[in-house]
Amino acid sequence: MKLFAKEVASSIKNIGAIAPSSRYLANNILKHIDFGEDQVVLEFGSGNGAITKHILRQLPSSSKLISLEINAPFLEHCKSKFSEYKNFEIYNHSAIEFDSLLSDLGVDKVDYLVSSLPLAMIPNEDLTVLFNKIPKYLVAEYQYSLNKYKFLKNIFSEVKLGFTLTNLPPAFVYRCT
């Protein structure tokens, strides 16, 4: 929590949260994921690993979690915290250019995308670029940022909305396919 507070104070525009995600939010996001063998899960914005931890606990060892984090202290924290997981990779890489990283890694398809990006703080031009790339790579996407519902509806064929009250602040969860 100390690291999180320090990073929020210095980088609120990139973090977009006032507290780490709760286990209730993680459970609400992950309950729709069918964790199977030989899958690839992509995570945008691992932060301090609050959701990453829950993904890794459920992910079979034959599957892989690829996380992207642009905040260097969070990146190093997650590298250290999850070093025991051989199916975890984390990169200091922008989500907007995730496709170039996947190409470099030889990954053509992602089974699930879990995103904790602060959508309300990202310029619409960047969101358009990002969300136009996403459907080419995956089956489902999860996000929480209520003011982007209409935006997501224009890109994905189906958008389902969930809510987690037991999070600070309470969070909306989108399930897009």
ZIMO-V738804 format. One line per field, one symbol per residue. phi: phi as a letter, one per 20 degrees, with the letter a starting at -180 (. if undefined). psi: psi as a letter, one per 20 degrees, with the letter a starting at -180 (. if undefined). burial: + if it has 9 or more other C-alpha atoms within 8 Angstrom, else -. A space follows every 50 residues. Layout:
# ZIMO-V738804
phi->???
psi->???
burial->???
This chain:
# ZIMO-V738804
phi->.ffffffffebgfeembdbffefffgfffefeeefcfldddddemfleng eggffffdfffeecddddbeegffgfgfgffdffefedcccebfffdgff fgffemdebcfbcdcdffgfdeggffffffffegffdbebbcbcagfdgf gfffddfccddcbcfebdfgcecdddc
psi->hggggghghilhhhgkqiqqqrhggghhgiiipnorqlrpppppmicjjg hgghghhipqhirppoqppioghgghghgghkhioikpppqnpphhkhhh ggghikohqphqpopkqmhiipqhghhgggihhghiirgqqpqonhjjgh ghhigqhpopprqohmqorqqqppop.
burial->--+++-++---+--+++--++++++++++---------++++++++++++ ++++++--++--+++++++++--++-+++--++---++-+++++++++-- +++------+++++++++-------++-+++++-+-+++++++++--++- -++--+--+--+++--++-++++++++
